[in-house]
Amino acid sequence: MTTFEQIQEIIVDQLDKEESEVQLDTNFRDELEADSLDLFQIINDIEDEFDIKIESEEGLNTVKDLVEYVEKQQEA
């Protein structure tokens, strides 16, 4: 399973969306209507899943931003 697929699964579960609605270029607030609490929970789940720490959600506006952030953390 790719990083994107794992993150996609978390977002689909948290926001009760269809997989087709969660693509790399999907914007959390505009397209998924995620609020701060939703993002907080998604980030918590991702931190647990990948055993990383996400310091800030700043700049993490799309699914791609989050995937790239996680991949960069895994390389460190």
Summary of the structure (lengths in Angstrom):
residues: 76
radius of gyration: 11.1
end to end distance: 20.3
largest distance: 31.9
contacts: 200
relative contact order: 0.20
helix: 58%
strand: 3%
